[in-house]
Amino acid sequence: MTPEENSSPKRRRALYAVAAAVAGLAGAGLAWWRYTPAPLDEAVAQQLWTLEFDTPAGTRLALSSLRGRPLMINFWATWCPPCVEELPLLNSFFQENSSKGWQVVGIAVDKLAPVQAFLARQPLAFPVVLAGMEGLALSKSLGNQAGGLPFTVLVGADGSILNRKIGKLSERDLALWRELK
């Protein structure tokens, strides 16, 4: 092959397409790795039940009080647009399924004043607790290796972790998770 043939526009386009495909696959692989929850240590899952948090109303909530029924734990923050977008969906899920034993708790990775202001504008039917930035460490211990928000953990009635998701939940996610309890 002559140098002229090697550098033909057709050949360059083919090489660019191959390079783009390889870069796309590498990016998809990195995203899959980054947003796939890490394996979970069962001891960490059991320690979850020993935690207590302040609520925006000034009371305390022990997670042990939520044990024995399916529980969805959602880590969120007022400064996180996807978190704020999914809260109405979680609220609807809770309202539709609480009579069937489902529970939801929102763990705010945030400060008191912004959470109180948010809840004044958009009340939620499920309990919300305050974890501050320590909430990110807790979410990481539950497999959120990227430290991204929102992060949701599905806990079965027996206390076992059934599923976890980094990123905004969809109605389809909730429909599938509802069957796992």
Backbone as CSV, one residue per row, in Angstrom:
resi,resn,N_x,N_y,N_z,CA_x,CA_y,CA_z,C_x,C_y,C_z
1,MET,0.858,-1.175,0.000,0.000,0.000,0.000,0.901,1.233,0.000
2,THR,0.607,2.178,-0.855,1.425,3.378,-0.937,1.033,4.333,0.175
3,PRO,1.920,5.272,0.543,1.572,6.264,1.569,0.334,7.066,1.198
4,GLU,0.123,7.294,-0.071,-1.054,8.050,-0.502,-2.337,7.266,-0.200
5,GLU,-2.292,5.934,-0.432,-3.460,5.092,-0.171,-3.727,4.985,1.333
6,ASN,-2.643,4.942,2.100,-2.746,4.820,3.558,-3.422,6.028,4.179
7,SER,-3.258,7.179,3.583,-3.812,8.392,4.161,-5.051,8.876,3.429
8,SER,-5.705,8.016,2.712,-6.901,8.415,1.985,-7.990,8.841,2.969
9,PRO,-8.857,9.773,2.552,-9.937,10.217,3.441,-10.826,9.072,3.904
10,LYS,-11.062,8.117,3.049,-11.905,6.974,3.408,-11.257,6.166,4.536
11,ARG,-9.974,5.931,4.414,-9.235,5.158,5.425,-9.196,5.933,6.749
12,ARG,-8.939,7.236,6.682,-8.905,8.049,7.909,-10.252,8.020,8.610
13,ARG,-11.347,8.120,7.856,-12.679,8.066,8.464,-12.908,6.735,9.153
14,ALA,-12.451,5.649,8.519,-12.603,4.323,9.117,-11.797,4.227,10.412
15,LEU,-10.591,4.758,10.419,-9.762,4.739,11.632,-10.402,5.591,12.741
16,TYR,-10.942,6.749,12.369,-11.620,7.598,13.356,-12.831,6.881,13.951
17,ALA,-13.560,6.175,13.104,-14.745,5.454,13.588,-14.339,4.357,14.570
18,VAL,-13.261,3.643,14.249,-12.784,2.598,15.157,-12.323,3.231,16.473
19,ALA,-11.567,4.324,16.390,-11.090,5.004,17.599,-12.264,5.503,18.440
20,ALA,-13.283,6.043,17.788,-14.459,6.527,18.512,-15.191,5.378,19.203
21,ALA,-15.293,4.241,18.511,-15.966,3.081,19.104,-15.196,2.570,20.315
22,VAL,-13.872,2.504,20.211,-13.049,2.051,21.339,-13.190,3.023,22.511
23,ALA,-13.150,4.330,22.233,-13.304,5.324,23.291,-14.687,5.213,23.935
24,GLY,-15.714,4.987,23.136,-17.070,4.836,23.676,-17.181,3.628,24.583
25,LEU,-16.614,2.514,24.157,-16.637,1.312,24.999,-15.855,1.514,26.289
26,ALA,-14.719,2.190,26.203,-13.934,2.464,27.406,-14.729,3.352,28.352
27,GLY,-15.385,4.367,27.816,-16.202,5.251,28.645,-17.364,4.513,29.289
28,ALA,-18.014,3.642,28.521,-19.129,2.854,29.068,-18.633,1.928,30.162
29,GLY,-17.464,1.316,29.946,-16.897,0.434,30.968,-16.562,1.195,32.235
30,LEU,-15.987,2.383,32.092,-15.667,3.210,33.259,-16.941,3.617,33.988
31,ALA,-17.967,4.009,33.259,-19.239,4.392,33.894,-19.858,3.207,34.614
32,TRP,-19.824,2.033,33.982,-20.375,0.839,34.631,-19.612,0.570,35.926
33,TRP,-18.294,0.614,35.886,-17.487,0.356,37.075,-17.769,1.390,38.149
34,ARG,-17.821,2.661,37.751,-17.984,3.735,38.722,-19.374,3.737,39.355
35,TYR,-20.414,3.387,38.604,-21.776,3.484,39.104,-22.390,2.144,39.495
36,THR,-21.586,1.107,39.554,-22.055,-0.178,40.055,-21.698,-0.251,41.523
37,PRO,-22.668,-0.463,42.398,-22.341,-0.520,43.830,-21.302,-1.600,44.124
38,ALA,-20.414,-1.272,45.040,-19.377,-2.211,45.461,-20.006,-3.354,46.252
39,PRO,-19.314,-4.489,46.326,-19.824,-5.582,47.158,-20.033,-5.095,48.593
40,LEU,-20.996,-5.673,49.250,-21.380,-5.207,50.575,-20.925,-6.183,51.648
41,ASP,-20.356,-5.636,52.688,-19.987,-6.410,53.859,-21.242,-6.524,54.731
42,GLU,-21.685,-7.730,55.015,-22.918,-7.929,55.802,-22.830,-7.294,57.187
43,ALA,-21.628,-7.221,57.760,-21.475,-6.577,59.068,-21.866,-5.106,58.985
44,VAL,-21.536,-4.466,57.867,-21.919,-3.060,57.660,-23.438,-2.950,57.607
45,ALA,-24.075,-3.870,56.907,-25.540,-3.856,56.799,-26.175,-3.999,58.182
46,GLN,-25.591,-4.829,59.029,-26.140,-5.013,60.376,-25.909,-3.783,61.255
47,GLN,-24.791,-3.089,61.063,-24.514,-1.872,61.839,-25.493,-0.751,61.505
48,LEU,-26.064,-0.823,60.327,-27.047,0.176,59.904,-28.157,0.315,60.947
49,TRP,-28.557,-0.801,61.533,-29.682,-0.804,62.473,-29.337,-0.174,63.820
50,THR,-28.079,0.119,64.066,-27.684,0.740,65.339,-27.673,2.266,65.246
51,LEU,-27.871,2.811,64.057,-27.742,4.254,63.846,-28.994,5.019,64.255
52,GLU,-28.769,6.226,64.759,-29.841,7.175,65.082,-29.487,8.508,64.448
53,PHE,-30.506,9.220,63.995,-30.303,10.505,63.329,-31.269,11.548,63.872
54,ASP,-30.850,12.809,63.790,-31.755,13.925,64.080,-32.686,14.110,62.893
55,THR,-33.891,14.571,63.172,-34.839,14.913,62.116,-34.890,16.436,61.989
56,PRO,-35.385,16.952,60.873,-35.517,18.406,60.724,-36.458,19.019,61.769
57,ALA,-37.335,18.214,62.362,-38.268,18.712,63.384,-37.635,18.740,64.775
58,GLY,-36.395,18.240,64.896,-35.712,18.291,66.182,-35.837,17.031,67.024
59,THR,-36.446,15.989,66.488,-36.547,14.720,67.210,-35.429,13.800,66.712
60,ARG,-35.395,12.575,67.229,-34.417,11.577,66.782,-35.165,10.392,66.184
61,LEU,-34.550,9.772,65.201,-35.117,8.576,64.591,-34.052,7.483,64.625
62,ALA,-34.387,6.366,65.279,-33.512,5.198,65.295,-33.898,4.311,64.116
63,LEU,-32.924,3.947,63.303,-33.239,3.080,62.162,-33.777,1.732,62.635
64,SER,-33.428,1.326,63.838,-33.942,0.052,64.361,-35.466,0.065,64.460
65,SER,-36.058,1.258,64.586,-37.521,1.352,64.651,-38.176,1.030,63.309
66,LEU,-37.368,0.969,62.242,-37.885,0.681,60.900,-37.616,-0.756,60.479
67,ARG,-37.017,-1.520,61.355,-36.652,-2.904,61.028,-37.891,-3.797,61.027
68,GLY,-37.884,-4.811,60.165,-38.959,-5.800,60.146,-39.935,-5.645,59.003
69,ARG,-39.811,-4.549,58.258,-40.629,-4.340,57.065,-39.720,-3.854,55.945
70,PRO,-40.124,-4.029,54.696,-39.277,-3.541,53.598,-39.015,-2.042,53.758
71,LEU,-37.767,-1.655,53.501,-37.346,-0.266,53.710,-36.514,0.210,52.532
72,MET,-36.848,1.383,52.028,-36.059,2.036,51.009,-35.355,3.214,51.674
73,ILE,-34.025,3.197,51.649,-33.218,4.275,52.218,-32.676,5.094,51.059
74,ASN,-33.006,6.385,51.049,-32.598,7.254,49.950,-31.679,8.350,50.479
75,PHE,-30.436,8.374,49.990,-29.480,9.435,50.326,-29.671,10.548,49.307
76,TRP,-29.875,11.766,49.792,-30.182,12.876,48.907,-29.669,14.178,49.502
77,ALA,-29.743,15.262,48.731,-29.377,16.594,49.208,-30.183,17.635,48.442
78,THR,-30.402,18.765,49.082,-31.162,19.843,48.437,-30.393,20.435,47.260
79,TRP,-29.083,20.342,47.275,-28.236,20.906,46.222,-28.019,19.931,45.057
80,CYS,-28.687,18.794,45.075,-28.523,17.743,44.060,-29.783,17.699,43.185
81,PRO,-29.760,18.257,41.953,-30.959,18.276,41.108,-31.616,16.913,40.898
82,PRO,-30.873,15.825,40.584,-31.567,14.540,40.398,-32.238,14.057,41.685
83,CYS,-31.651,14.397,42.832,-32.253,14.017,44.120,-33.613,14.689,44.271
84,VAL,-33.627,15.986,44.047,-34.854,16.770,44.195,-35.907,16.301,43.188
85,GLU,-35.465,15.919,41.979,-36.392,15.438,40.953,-37.037,14.108,41.331
86,GLU,-36.300,13.233,42.023,-36.858,11.912,42.318,-37.677,11.880,43.609
87,LEU,-37.568,12.884,44.467,-38.301,12.852,45.738,-39.820,12.753,45.563
88,PRO,-40.449,13.462,44.628,-41.894,13.275,44.448,-42.256,11.834,44.060
89,LEU,-41.417,11.181,43.267,-41.637,9.789,42.889,-41.554,8.884,44.122
90,LEU,-40.556,9.112,44.965,-40.426,8.327,46.198,-41.601,8.583,47.135
91,ASN,-42.041,9.827,47.198,-43.174,10.170,48.048,-44.436,9.450,47.573
92,SER,-44.661,9.442,46.263,-45.826,8.723,45.710,-45.718,7.233,45.995
93,PHE,-44.520,6.680,45.813,-44.303,5.262,46.102,-44.659,4.958,47.559
94,PHE,-44.182,5.797,48.461,-44.462,5.588,49.883,-45.970,5.667,50.166
95,GLN,-46.621,6.682,49.632,-48.047,6.846,49.876,-48.866,5.689,49.316
96,GLU,-48.461,5.151,48.183,-49.191,4.036,47.570,-48.904,2.695,48.242
97,ASN,-47.749,2.561,48.886,-47.327,1.256,49.380,-47.138,1.157,50.889
98,SER,-47.299,2.230,51.617,-47.112,2.152,53.073,-48.149,1.235,53.721
99,SER,-49.351,1.188,53.176,-50.378,0.294,53.726,-50.034,-1.182,53.479
100,LYS,-49.084,-1.425,52.556,-48.632,-2.789,52.269,-47.341,-3.115,53.031
101,GLY,-46.988,-2.250,53.984,-45.817,-2.501,54.819,-44.544,-1.790,54.406
102,TRP,-44.545,-1.107,53.273,-43.339,-0.436,52.808,-43.019,0.795,53.632
103,GLN,-41.728,1.018,53.812,-41.234,2.211,54.495,-40.192,2.880,53.602
104,VAL,-40.071,4.173,53.743,-39.047,4.947,53.049,-38.477,5.911,54.071
105,VAL,-37.167,6.095,54.047,-36.534,7.134,54.862,-35.554,7.875,53.964
106,GLY,-35.589,9.184,54.042,-34.658,10.014,53.293,-33.538,10.453,54.216
107,ILE,-32.311,10.148,53.845,-31.148,10.582,54.628,-30.533,11.764,53.895
108,ALA,-30.712,12.943,54.473,-30.235,14.177,53.847,-28.751,14.372,54.126
109,VAL,-27.979,14.426,53.053,-26.551,14.724,53.122,-26.473,16.243,52.950
110,ASP,-26.870,16.935,54.004,-27.133,18.363,53.892,-27.173,18.978,55.287
111,LYS,-27.390,20.283,55.334,-27.515,20.998,56.604,-28.987,21.198,56.940
112,LEU,-29.242,21.486,58.203,-30.606,21.616,58.714,-31.422,22.680,57.974
113,ALA,-30.913,23.898,57.872,-31.705,25.006,57.304,-32.163,24.728,55.868
114,PRO,-31.296,24.289,54.958,-31.777,24.010,53.597,-32.813,22.881,53.542
115,VAL,-32.640,21.869,54.396,-33.603,20.762,54.412,-34.948,21.251,54.930
116,GLN,-34.933,22.043,55.993,-36.189,22.588,56.519,-36.886,23.454,55.472
117,ALA,-36.127,24.296,54.770,-36.718,25.160,53.738,-37.300,24.313,52.599
118,PHE,-36.581,23.282,52.200,-37.064,22.401,51.138,-38.367,21.719,51.554
119,LEU,-38.382,21.164,52.773,-39.576,20.442,53.245,-40.768,21.381,53.454
120,ALA,-40.506,22.654,53.726,-41.603,23.627,53.836,-42.249,23.848,52.468
121,ARG,-41.430,23.834,51.410,-41.936,24.002,50.036,-42.531,22.719,49.492
122,GLN,-41.911,21.591,49.837,-42.324,20.307,49.280,-42.346,19.259,50.401
123,PRO,-43.424,19.223,51.174,-43.502,18.250,52.272,-43.441,16.812,51.741
124,LEU,-42.839,15.956,52.544,-42.754,14.536,52.207,-43.486,13.739,53.276
125,ALA,-44.172,12.682,52.853,-44.946,11.856,53.781,-44.059,10.889,54.562
126,PHE,-42.870,10.596,54.045,-41.971,9.676,54.731,-40.973,10.450,55.591
127,PRO,-40.378,9.780,56.586,-39.437,10.477,57.465,-38.149,10.878,56.743
128,VAL,-37.639,12.024,57.132,-36.361,12.537,56.638,-35.475,12.744,57.854
129,VAL,-34.215,12.332,57.731,-33.235,12.521,58.798,-32.038,13.273,58.238
130,LEU,-31.253,13.839,59.142,-30.090,14.633,58.757,-28.809,13.867,59.059
131,ALA,-27.956,13.727,58.050,-26.684,13.049,58.252,-25.497,13.959,57.934
132,GLY,-25.758,15.126,57.336,-24.647,15.980,56.944,-23.723,15.230,55.993
133,MET,-22.498,15.704,55.912,-21.539,15.075,55.003,-21.137,13.673,55.467
134,GLU,-21.380,13.338,56.741,-21.120,11.972,57.203,-22.027,10.974,56.481
135,GLY,-23.129,11.476,55.927,-24.026,10.625,55.150,-23.342,10.031,53.931
136,LEU,-22.394,10.779,53.345,-21.659,10.228,52.195,-20.792,9.052,52.628
137,ALA,-20.171,9.159,53.795,-19.359,8.042,54.306,-20.244,6.822,54.542
138,LEU,-21.436,7.056,55.096,-22.367,5.949,55.314,-22.774,5.325,53.984
139,SER,-23.082,6.164,52.994,-23.480,5.617,51.691,-22.336,4.838,51.061
140,LYS,-21.106,5.309,51.235,-19.950,4.576,50.700,-19.806,3.225,51.389
141,SER,-20.067,3.180,52.695,-19.968,1.902,53.411,-21.032,0.918,52.928
142,LEU,-22.104,1.452,52.322,-23.169,0.605,51.777,-22.970,0.299,50.287
143,GLY,-21.800,0.660,49.750,-21.469,0.295,48.378,-21.419,1.425,47.376
144,ASN,-21.661,2.646,47.790,-21.657,3.794,46.888,-20.212,4.260,46.683
145,GLN,-19.441,3.470,45.942,-18.020,3.751,45.801,-17.728,5.089,45.147
146,ALA,-18.620,5.599,44.306,-18.409,6.887,43.653,-18.765,8.049,44.562
147,GLY,-19.530,7.786,45.630,-19.960,8.867,46.509,-20.984,9.770,45.853
148,GLY,-21.679,9.261,44.844,-22.653,10.060,44.109,-24.022,10.064,44.770
149,LEU,-24.783,11.087,44.431,-26.155,11.214,44.897,-27.053,11.395,43.685
150,PRO,-28.276,10.937,43.772,-28.869,10.157,44.858,-28.334,8.724,44.873
151,PHE,-28.449,8.114,46.027,-28.064,6.713,46.218,-29.169,6.082,47.050
152,THR,-29.694,4.970,46.571,-30.823,4.323,47.237,-30.501,2.874,47.535
153,VAL,-30.889,2.441,48.736,-30.653,1.084,49.202,-32.011,0.468,49.524
154,LEU,-32.254,-0.735,49.007,-33.476,-1.471,49.299,-33.147,-2.555,50.328
155,VAL,-33.820,-2.489,51.462,-33.595,-3.438,52.552,-34.846,-4.292,52.697
156,GLY,-34.665,-5.603,52.716,-35.787,-6.517,52.867,-36.307,-6.542,54.293
157,ALA,-37.469,-7.131,54.469,-38.088,-7.227,55.796,-37.185,-7.977,56.779
158,ASP,-36.322,-8.858,56.260,-35.404,-9.613,57.121,-34.130,-8.845,57.440
159,GLY,-34.000,-7.625,56.925,-32.827,-6.800,57.192,-31.712,-6.939,56.180
160,SER,-31.881,-7.807,55.195,-30.831,-7.994,54.190,-30.940,-6.920,53.106
161,ILE,-29.801,-6.566,52.543,-29.759,-5.594,51.457,-30.137,-6.329,50.167
162,LEU,-31.232,-5.888,49.547,-31.737,-6.545,48.341,-31.249,-5.891,47.058
163,ASN,-31.063,-4.565,47.094,-30.633,-3.863,45.895,-30.114,-2.498,46.279
164,ARG,-29.320,-1.925,45.378,-28.789,-0.576,45.566,-28.675,0.080,44.203
165,LYS,-28.846,1.396,44.175,-28.702,2.107,42.905,-28.090,3.472,43.151
166,ILE,-27.085,3.774,42.338,-26.505,5.112,42.315,-27.180,5.839,41.157
167,GLY,-27.755,6.999,41.443,-28.449,7.747,40.402,-29.946,7.759,40.655
168,LYS,-30.624,8.553,39.848,-32.064,8.765,40.016,-32.854,7.498,39.716
169,LEU,-33.786,7.187,40.604,-34.682,6.047,40.405,-35.749,6.392,39.373
170,SER,-36.248,5.365,38.723,-37.346,5.522,37.768,-38.557,4.758,38.297
171,GLU,-39.699,4.985,37.683,-40.894,4.208,38.048,-40.653,2.723,37.818
172,ARG,-39.918,2.392,36.773,-39.606,0.985,36.480,-38.769,0.373,37.605
173,ASP,-37.754,1.121,38.083,-36.940,0.635,39.205,-37.832,0.304,40.391
174,LEU,-38.717,1.235,40.733,-39.583,1.039,41.909,-40.523,-0.141,41.705
175,ALA,-41.044,-0.313,40.491,-41.925,-1.449,40.220,-41.176,-2.773,40.394
176,LEU,-39.948,-2.827,39.909,-39.143,-4.040,40.056,-38.778,-4.291,41.515
177,TRP,-38.378,-3.229,42.205,-37.971,-3.369,43.604,-39.141,-3.786,44.489
178,ARG,-40.327,-3.290,44.172,-41.515,-3.621,44.976,-41.730,-5.134,45.006
179,GLU,-41.346,-5.819,43.942,-41.516,-7.274,43.860,-40.469,-8.041,44.674
180,LEU,-39.364,-7.384,45.026,-38.267,-8.060,45.732,-38.504,-8.220,47.224
181,LYS,-39.327,-7.399,47.815,-39.434,-7.294,49.272,-39.446,-8.619,49.944
